[in-house]
Structures are given as structure tokens and as C-alpha cells.
Amino acid sequence: MKRSRKRFFRLILGACIAAGFAAFVIYRSMHAAGYRCEVCVTFRGQQACRVVEGPTELEARSAAINNACALLAAGVTETLACERTLPDRAECSPIP
């Protein structure tokens, strides 16, 4: 009888910990973005535009540039060159 009560307590405790962790992950994923940036990059005659949300303006802008360059460049050398190119347009705004 004592063994089943102890097992039940452990099961409830484990379920509470799992539910708390799941709630934390969902909360953080929904509140991660603080800025939205739309960036257009032209590299080697082609243009790509991307919209990215991120926790800071700098991170959102950098991620948008990386995403646009992923479409325009092939290989590490071209990707690095593309990421150093000044964007044609970069508009960032806070997300309410």
C-alpha cells in the first residue's frame, strides 16, 4: 500500500514538473520577438527580401540579412560577401 502511494506521488510530481516546463517553453516562444524587420538585399544582380522577428532590433535585422543572403549566395565565401553588402531597404519596428 505504501509503495503505490509513493509511486502515485512521484507520478503527480513528474506531471506537474512536465506541465510547468511545457508552459514555460510555450510562453517564451510566444514572447520572444520584440522587433520586426523587413530587409531587401541585392547581391550579384539578384534581390531577395525577408521579414524576420527577433528579441532585439539588431538581432532581427541580422537574421533578415542572413535569410535573404541564404537565397542569393552559394557557399561560405559568397554568403560572407553578401552579408557584408549594405541592404537596399531595412525597416525595423517594435512589435506591440
WOMODA-V444286 format. One record per residue. N is the residue number from 1. RES is the residue in one letter. PSI is psi as a letter, one per 20 degrees, with the letter a starting at -180 (999 if undefined). Layout:
n->(N	N)
res->(RES	RES)
psi->(PSI	PSI)
//
This chain:
n->(1	2	3	4	5	6	7	8	9	10	11	12	13	14	15	16	17	18	19	20	21	22	23	24	25	26	27	28	29	30	31	32	33	34	35	36	37	38	39	40	41	42	43	44	45	46	47	48	49	50	51	52	53	54	55	56	57	58	59	60	61	62	63	64	65	66	67	68	69	70	71	72	73	74	75	76	77	78	79	80	81	82	83	84	85	86	87	88	89	90	91	92	93	94	95	96)
res->(M	K	R	S	R	K	R	F	F	R	L	I	L	G	A	C	I	A	A	G	F	A	A	F	V	I	Y	R	S	M	H	A	A	G	Y	R	C	E	V	C	V	T	F	R	G	Q	Q	A	C	R	V	V	E	G	P	T	E	L	E	A	R	S	A	A	I	N	N	A	C	A	L	L	A	A	G	V	T	E	T	L	A	C	E	R	T	L	P	D	R	A	E	C	S	P	I	P)
psi->(g	h	g	h	g	g	g	g	g	h	g	g	g	h	h	g	g	g	h	g	g	g	h	g	g	g	g	h	h	i	k	h	p	i	q	p	p	p	p	p	p	p	p	l	j	q	q	p	q	q	p	q	q	r	h	r	g	g	h	g	g	g	h	g	g	g	g	g	h	h	h	h	q	p	r	g	g	h	g	g	g	g	h	i	p	p	q	h	p	o	p	q	q	q	p	999)
//
